[in-house]
Amino acid sequence: MDLRTVSFTYGDSHPTFSDRVNDGKEYRKKIYTYDEIIGVIGRYGLPQDWNPDGKYGPERYVEAHVWSDRGIFSSGCTS
């Protein structure tokens, strides 16, 4: 997979970009490249490790977005 076609949010993209979540965390309202999200994970860890039940905020995983017209997996179909 070409990592230039993937972007990431630290946590679910809906609360990440919501006007209702205004806690000043650096990863709010931002989309990251692969290299950038690795840096964010290095600083904060994986949300599923420190916040598995959502007790500390809306971050519970890192979300990936694939921006490509090409399919990710080939099923062998030609149609």
VMD Tcl script that draws the C-alpha trace (Angstrom):
set ca {
  {0.00 0.00 0.00}
  {1.23 3.48 -0.84}
  {1.32 5.31 2.52}
  {0.85 8.61 0.70}
  {-2.78 7.55 0.15}
  {-3.45 7.06 3.89}
  {-4.16 9.67 6.54}
  {-4.80 9.24 10.25}
  {-6.57 10.85 13.17}
  {-5.60 10.23 16.77}
  {-8.98 8.96 17.87}
  {-12.26 8.80 16.00}
  {-12.47 11.55 13.38}
  {-15.94 12.70 14.47}
  {-14.99 13.88 17.98}
  {-11.55 14.89 16.72}
  {-13.19 17.50 14.47}
  {-16.26 18.21 16.59}
  {-16.83 21.74 17.85}
  {-18.10 20.13 21.07}
  {-14.65 18.79 21.99}
  {-12.51 21.78 23.00}
  {-9.92 20.43 25.37}
  {-6.87 21.98 23.69}
  {-5.13 18.67 22.96}
  {-2.62 19.04 20.14}
  {-4.16 16.27 18.03}
  {-7.64 17.84 17.81}
  {-8.79 18.98 14.38}
  {-5.72 17.48 12.69}
  {-5.11 14.83 10.06}
  {-1.70 13.15 10.05}
  {0.51 11.35 7.57}
  {1.96 7.99 8.56}
  {5.23 9.51 9.80}
  {3.37 12.19 11.74}
  {0.99 9.76 13.49}
  {3.97 7.63 14.52}
  {5.30 10.74 16.32}
  {1.94 11.38 18.03}
  {1.78 7.74 19.14}
  {5.34 8.05 20.42}
  {4.30 11.01 22.60}
  {0.94 9.72 23.86}
  {0.89 5.98 23.28}
  {-1.95 4.07 21.65}
  {-5.37 5.24 22.83}
  {-6.61 1.66 23.13}
  {-3.86 1.07 25.72}
  {-4.47 4.11 27.96}
  {-8.20 4.64 27.32}
  {-9.84 1.32 26.37}
  {-13.21 2.21 27.91}
  {-13.34 5.90 26.92}
  {-13.07 7.05 30.52}
  {-10.43 9.70 29.68}
  {-12.01 11.15 26.54}
  {-13.17 10.20 23.05}
  {-9.80 8.79 21.95}
  {-10.02 5.01 21.85}
  {-8.03 4.10 18.71}
  {-6.11 5.57 15.79}
  {-8.37 5.95 12.73}
  {-7.00 5.41 9.21}
  {-8.46 6.91 6.01}
  {-7.57 5.49 2.59}
  {-7.72 8.04 -0.24}
  {-7.59 6.03 -3.42}
  {-9.85 4.98 -6.26}
  {-7.97 1.67 -6.40}
  {-9.16 -1.22 -4.24}
  {-7.08 -2.31 -1.27}
  {-7.44 -6.06 -1.83}
  {-7.82 -8.01 -5.02}
  {-10.50 -10.68 -4.87}
  {-9.49 -12.16 -8.18}
  {-12.65 -10.88 -9.87}
  {-12.30 -9.19 -13.21}
  {-15.62 -7.35 -13.26}
}
mol new
graphics top color blue
foreach p $ca { graphics top sphere $p radius 0.5 }
foreach p [lrange $ca 0 end-1] q [lrange $ca 1 end] { graphics top cylinder $p $q radius 0.2 }
display resetview
